[in-house]
Amino acid sequence: MQGNDEDDQKGPGNGTAVITRTKTRLKRPSLYRVLLLNDDYTPMDFVIHVLERFFQKNRDEATRIMLHVHNHGVGECGIFTYEVAETKVTQVMDFARQHQHPLQCVMEKK
């Protein structure tokens, strides 16, 4: 059986489809620096303990960061996504209050 010439033609409306691919671009989450602020009352050993406990720093690294906070007034504990940074700030602040230290921990957008 032979078809009509019209049936053999391909074009819009005759069963052809246009496939478009869209690339999904994932936006990286914003990062935040978690900082410790110096004060004249929180013992250096307590700051080292906080850095080891909440930021998984080893003794040498914790000591280096603590001395930076002591000498420069502020020191970076790490860089995290918003939720992680917020949690760490809250944990440090709660822990310091429980031990009656005025240690301040803040976060800032990187």
NORURPE-V102599 format. One record per residue. N is the residue number from 1. NEAR is the number of other ideal C-beta (glycine too) atoms within 10 Angstrom. Layout:
BEGIN
N/NEAR  N/NEAR
END
This chain:
BEGIN
1/2  2/6  3/7  4/7  5/7  6/7  7/9  8/9  9/8  10/8  11/7  12/8  13/5  14/10  15/7  16/8  17/5  18/5  19/4  20/4  21/4  22/5  23/4  24/4  25/5  26/5  27/5  28/6  29/11  30/10  31/14  32/22  33/16  34/23  35/19  36/27  37/14  38/17  39/15  40/5  41/9  42/22  43/12  44/12  45/10  46/16  47/25  48/19  49/15  50/26  51/25  52/15  53/13  54/18  55/18  56/10  57/19  58/10  59/10  60/8  61/14  62/20  63/17  64/15  65/21  66/24  67/14  68/15  69/23  70/15  71/9  72/9  73/12  74/14  75/20  76/15  77/23  78/18  79/13  80/20  81/13  82/13  83/10  84/16  85/25  86/14  87/14  88/20  89/21  90/11  91/14  92/23  93/14  94/11  95/17  96/20  97/11  98/8  99/13  100/8  101/16  102/11  103/21  104/16  105/21  106/15  107/18  108/11  109/9  110/11
END
